[in-house]
Amino acid sequence: MAPATGIAERTNAPRLGRWEQRLRRPFRGGWSVGVESGGWRHRLISRRPPGDEEQSSLARDAVISQATPAGASATSIALLVSPAPPFTPKIAVVGAGPAGLRAAEVAAATGAQVTVFEAKASVGRKFLVAGRGGLNLTRLEPAEVFATRYSGPGQSAEFWPQRLAELAPAGVQTWAAELGIETFAASTGRVYPRDLKAAPLLLRWVRRLRQLGVQFAVHHRWTGLTPGAPLRLHFSTPDDTRTADADAVILALGGGSWPETGSDGAWTGPLADLGVAIATLVPANCGWEYPWPPEVLAAAEGQPLKSIAASAGGQEVRGELLLTRYGLEGGALYQLGPALRAAAEPVLTIDLKPEHSLEQLVAKMGPVVKNLRAEARARWRLGDAAHALLGLCEPFADATALAAAAKALPLRLTGPRPIAEAISSAGGVRWEEIDEQLMLRRVPGVFVAGEMLDWEAPTGGYLIHGCLATGAHAALSALGWLRKHRDSAV
Ligand SMILES: Cc1cc2nc3c(=O)[nH]c(=O)nc-3n(C[C@H](O)[C@H](O)[C@H](O)COP(=O)(O)OP(=O)(O)OC[C@H]3O[C@@H](n4cnc5c(N)ncnc54)[C@H](O)[C@@H]3O)c2cc1C
């Protein structure tokens, strides 16, 4: 049976609870109308006037019976000729982190046969690790601000605004609520599950995926792909090697941090074999090293620098830092990661008292001319770490010199901590390798989502949000691509 082709009118049909597409073209003096609902497809011909429900009931009932009872909108159209085969493409999702699981969820909800392949023995291991810090799922922040949190070379200016239009922070809360997980927003706007745990959410998520028919193949390490139709995936398993065929593939293999969770970045080899250019994975949201003198460590190891401002490469942020044995950690530093990495000799400049001007600090010192740092500790209310840090700049000629050091204390950092310790990684599949649908230009039918793409964002919920949004986008893109190919093939 030749399917209807022609003007495609794509409509969201919430009543059907599914995605619906209608295609119309002139046909024997009337219209040929194809209706797709979920995985089912019917071809209807010979348009009837609106209200002529009787003759169209066969068609309507057929459509309704495959969709939901709430009433399909094809009633004014026609007579059923014959059902088309169901549209149930095989989609392989590789990598079971938030990006891959969301891609599987969206693809399976439209009727695709989805298998999730995962190298580890269980799914979502890094997601569970993120739960140790409370699982910051997203952040309630205006979309125009939210979108600026994502960076990385070669991204189109529209990419993140579009993803945020598809999945707003409130949408993440709704998604969690549908899984039975209540969320709350802290005063910072950061959104967490009410119980601050990842495991209950993951458990319910996997249960929902199974209900949608998603199959899981754990202990399957992806090792390569043979392009073609179908696409052939290669895996190593504990006992053997095996292959699996799919009509479309979504790769969601994560970045390179915390390799023990499975995100080891080893996928760069098989993708490079396919000719895909990859920016080297480097640590992001990570600590930086600084060779503290023993007296600073003795006085302040493990102590926070609270309410400071930090700057690098012309960018200034407010926040906290933590003085560690090897250097510094903390949100303020994570935000400056891209600027620090871009510098040949990264220098972090700390303003220990951003709420006070240099003149105000000098005034608070009064007539003091001796033991300046010790005096400043009480007069400026310095914590242990700030007090110890000022020792790096001693001696001070006068209070003005001390205040100048407090307002702009330069630390020449010696490098980032290893990627294995970082919260996330930057680098990954370069943007010029993918189209706006997240499909690899060199390997049609293969889509990429999540942290393995060359974007980065600071901590604060932006990472998981970005993974959910790109996972959903990759799934919808894969389905759109498959439909287009099926329609043009017949
Ligand atoms: C300590 C810590 C705390 C964090 N806290 C937060 C937070 O609160 N909020 C937030 O937004 N983000 C947080 N993150 C970051 C967030 O967890 C990640 O950005 C996110 O999990 C990335 O999702 P992903 O789906 O792209 O990849 P991943 O979650 O890394 O999943 C990739 C999956 O692919 C699998 N895989 C890899 N290679 C192969 C292969 N060859 N074959 C088959 N499978 C493979 C891996 O085993 C893994 O299961 C945190 C990260 C860490 C380390």
The ligand as a Gaussian input file, in Angstrom:
#p B3LYP/6-31G(d) Opt

LIG

0 1
 C       30.081000      13.795000      42.623000
 C       29.160000      14.311000      41.554000
 C       28.047000      15.062000      41.911000
 C       27.208000      15.574000      40.926000
 N       26.117000      16.299000      41.302000
 C       25.323000      16.833000      40.367000
 C       24.162000      17.567000      40.723000
 O       23.788000      17.642000      41.906000
 N       23.446000      18.157000      39.732000
 C       23.793000      18.043000      38.416000
 O       23.127000      18.643000      37.568000
 N       24.840000      17.297000      38.038000
 C       25.604000      16.688000      38.973000
 N       26.665000      15.921000      38.590000
 C       26.930000      15.734000      37.151000
 C       25.947000      14.744000      36.506000
 O       25.856000      13.585000      37.306000
 C       26.423000      14.384000      35.094000
 O       26.602000      15.565000      34.361000
 C       25.417000      13.488000      34.402000
 O       25.272000      12.266000      35.094000
 C       25.844000      13.183000      32.972000
 O       24.813000      12.443000      32.398000
 P       25.035000      11.601000      31.065000
 O       23.789000      10.815000      30.873000
 O       25.501000      12.464000      29.976000
 O       26.235000      10.622000      31.387000
 P       26.514000       9.659000      32.629000
 O       25.609000       9.916000      33.759000
 O       27.966000       9.763000      32.853000
 O       26.135000       8.237000      32.035000
 C       26.849000       7.670000      30.969000
 C       26.617000       6.171000      30.993000
 O       27.249000       5.597000      29.847000
 C       27.886000       4.396000      30.236000
 N       28.971000       4.123000      29.299000
 C       30.118000       4.809000      29.123000
 N       30.851000       4.248000      28.161000
 C       30.151000       3.179000      27.711000
 C       30.378000       2.202000      26.691000
 N       31.487000       2.198000      25.944000
 N       29.429000       1.266000      26.469000
 C       28.275000       1.248000      27.202000
 N       28.016000       2.137000      28.178000
 C       28.941000       3.093000      28.430000
 C       28.375000       4.677000      31.636000
 O       28.604000       3.478000      32.353000
 C       27.247000       5.505000      32.215000
 O       26.269000       4.714000      32.854000
 C       27.491000      15.342000      39.554000
 C       28.572000      14.560000      39.201000
 C       29.407000      14.031000      40.182000
 C       30.572000      13.181000      39.773000

